[in-house]
Amino acid sequence: MMNFIKRNTFQKPILTGIILMLIALSFRLIDIFVLRLDERLGEIILSKALGFCLVLLFVWAIGKKPDSIGFHSRRLGASLLIGTVITMLPFIVAYTVEWIVLQQMGQEPRFLFAAIDPKAGVTGGLLFALWLVVGNFINSFMEEGLFRGVMLNLNRRRLSFWKSNWLQAGLFGAWHLVWVIKWVQTGVVSTPGEIGLGIVANFLPQICLGLVWGYAYLKTNNLWTAWMAHTLTNTTLNLLHVATVDGMNPGMSIRMTTFSNVSLLMMFLIRYLCNRRKMPELLSYAPMEAIS
């Protein structure tokens, strides 16, 4: 069985990555639409854990270890620092722009620290905040391991880096569209305009971030960079909110548009920091190229 997986991974790397994504997506769909753990627990923790196990199982099946997809300790401190910087700088700009716009509109914005899962619409106290952080840790392991660690590496067996990066980023964006289906099902959105806005909000920002995190993995040769950026992004959005007289997070579209655009600019900073620290770039052909 392992030889079969190795052989087919070598012969059809892009298809292999897509199949893995579809398997992980099936876990996700069951979690959201059958078990509905997002409504009951505020986290689709089961599918996240199963997805990460799927990544580890695949890496083991092709005779590799997690370090082959970037989960290693080389240049760990620098990688985590870069992941933190490229996330917090865009957030500082994004929240500032959102605040200024809302203030100019006379909405009297104020920052609010609260544990809220914006996709599921579930709120809670300190324990729920810790639960969300744990979920973000696992989610980042799963999604970074799958999209950047496995899929980006597999794509590069047939495509240039940027084509590979665009492919995994596009699939990463499509991966999040399941929430639009959920919102339609539960009546959160109903009109064509609301559905269209939901599609844009759950697709374009994820493509931008997928591109940035893929580039960060390339330049640092360490998946912990993208893991840190991903975890901080989700955790910040879960815990730091802007409230106004009109409700919670009315300027979310402003925040995420700004955050996405500034994040794209962070690729210049990533390049600068990695060159200055002389960090080794990911090999022209991924560490998994020796699969045979």
N, C-alpha and C positions, 0 to 999 in steps of 0.2 A: 504493500500500500504506500509506504514511504517513497519507494522508488518511482511509483506511478505519479505521486504528487510532485516529486522533484523533476521528473521528465516533462510533465505538462507545464510546470512553472517555467522551466527553461525554454520550452517551445512556444508557449503562449502567455508571456508574462503580463501583458495588459489585461487580457481576458481573466487571468487568474486573480488579479487585483479586484476587478469588477465583481467577480463571483464571491470573493470574500466580503466585499461591501454589501452585496445582496443578502448574504447569510446573516451578517450583522444587522441589516435592515429588517429582516424577518423577526429577529429578537425584539427590535425596537417597536415594530408594529404590534406585536403581541402584548408588549409591555404597556403601550399607550391605549390601544383600542380594545383589547380583551381583558387584561388584568387591571388596566387603568390605575397603575401605581402612581402616575403623576397626580391624579386627583386624590388618592388615598394617603400617599406618603409625601407628596410634593417633589418626588424624585423618581425617575425611571431607573432606579439603582440596579435592578436585576439585569436589564439588557446591557447596561454599561459594563457590569462585571462579566457577563457572558461574552460581550464583544471583546474585552481585553483578553479573556481566556482564549478566544478564537485566534487572536493575534499571536499569543504565546504558543498555542498549539501548532499553528502554521509554521512559525519560525523553527520550532522543534522538529516538525515533520520534514523540513528541507535540510535538516542537519545543522542548523545554526543556533546561535544564542541571541538573547536580547541586545547584546552590544553590536550585533551585525546590522541592526536597524537604528542605531544611535543611542541606545540606553546604556551608556558606559560612563566611567568616572574621569576620563581624560578631559582636562580643561573644564572641569565641572563648575568651579567657582565663577570663572569668567563667563561661561555659558549661561548660568543662572542670573548673573548680573545683567548681561545683555538682554535676556528675556524680560527682566524686570524693567529696565530702562525703556525698551521699545514699546512697553505697554503703558507705563505710568505717564510718560510724556504726552502721548496722544490723549489720555484721559484727562489730564490737567487742562489741555487746550479745549477738549470737547465739553467738559463741564463748565468751563469759563465762558465759552461761546453760548452755551445753552442758557446760563444764568443771565448774561447780558441781554440776549434776545427776549427772554421772558420778562426781565425787568423793564425793558423798553416798551413792552406790551402792557405794562401796568399790572402784572400778575403776582407781584411780591413773592418771588421764589425764595425757598429756604431749603437747606440740605437736611436730609433725614436719613439716619442710619436705622435700617429695619431689614429683617430677613423676609425677602419676597422672591418667589419664583415667578417671574413675569410671564413665562410661557404657560405655566399651569394655573397661575392666578392664586397660588396658595401662600399664606403668610403664617408667621409664627414668631416665637421668642428666641431666647438664647440657644436652646437645644436645637431648634429648627435651623438656626444660623449655622451651628456646627455640623448639622446633617447636610446642609447645602454645600458646605466646604468639603466635606468628605466625598459627596457626590461629584463635585467638581474635580477633585483629585483623580477619582476613578475614571471619570469621563475623559479627562485629558490624556490619561494613559491609553485609553481605548482609541480615541479619535486620532491622537498624534501617532500612536503605534500603527494604526490602520492606514490613514491617509498620507501622512508624511513618511513614517518609517517604512511601511511595506509598499504602498502603492507608488509613491514617488520613486523608490528604488527600482521597483519592477518596471515602471514606465520608462526609466532611463536605459533599459536594455534594448529599447527600440527607438526611442525619441531623444531629442536634445533636451537639455535641462529645462529650458523655458517652455517647450511644448509639454514636457512631463509635468511641470509645475502648474501650468494652466489646466491640464486635464484633471489632476487631482483636486485642484481648487474648485473647478466647475462641479465635480462630483460631490465635493464637500458642501457646496452651496445647495445642490439638489437634495442632499441628505437632510437638510433642515426644513424642506418644504412640507414634511409630514405634519408640522405644527399648523400649517394653514388648513390642511384637511381636518385636523382636530378642531380648530376654531370654527370651521363651517359646520361640523357635526354638532358642536355644543352651542351654536348660535352666537358665538362671540363676534363673528363677522357674518354678514349676510348679503349685502349689496355688492354688485360687481366692482364698485370703487374700493370698498373695504377689502374685498378678496384680492384685488390687484395690488393694493398697498401692502397687504400681508405677504404676498408673494415677493414683492420687491424687498421688503424689510427682512425677510428670512432667506434671501438668496444673494443679493449684491454684497452686503457687508461680509458675509461668510466667504464669498469668493475673494474679496480683498484680503481678508485675514489669512485665508488659505495660501494665497500668493506670498504674503509676508512671512508666514511661519515656515513655508517651504524654503524660501530664500535664506531664512535664518538657519535652518538645518543645513543647507548647502554650505554656507560660509563658516559655520562653527564646527561642522562635522559632529554635532552633538544634538540629539533630540531633546535633551533637557531644556535647551533654549526655548523651543516651541512649546514644550510642556509647561514651563513656567509662564510664558506669555498667555497661553490658553487658560491656565488655571486662574491667573490674576484677572483676566478679562471677565470670565464668568462670575468670579467671586465679587468683583467690584460692582458688576451690574446687579447682582443679587442683594448686595448690602448697602450701597450708596445711592440714594434717590434724591430727586428734586421735587418738592411738593409746592403747590400753589393753591390759590383760592379755587381753581378749577379742578383740583384733584392731584393725583400722584403721577409724576413723570409725563406731563403733557408735552414736554419738549424732547421726548425720546428720539424722534426722527431727526431733530437737529443734532442731538448728542451723537447718535450713531453715524450720521452722515459725516460729521466733523471727525469723529474718531477713525472711521474707515479711511478717509482721505489723508489724514495726518499719519496713520499707520503705514500707508503706502510710501510716504516720504521717509519713513524709518528705514527703508531698505538702503538708503544712502548712508545712514548712520551705522547700520549693521556692517556695511562694507568698510567704512572708515575704522570702526572699532576693531574689526577682525584683522584688517591689514596692519593696524598699529600694534596689535598684540601678536601678530604673526601666527594667527591660528590656522591650522591646516584645513584646507577646504575638503569637502566630501569628494571622494574619488570620482573621476570622469565616468567610470562605471561603478555602480554601487557595490558595497561590501558583499552583497549576495550574488555577485556575478559568477562566483565559482560553483554555483549550483550545477550539478550535472548528474 
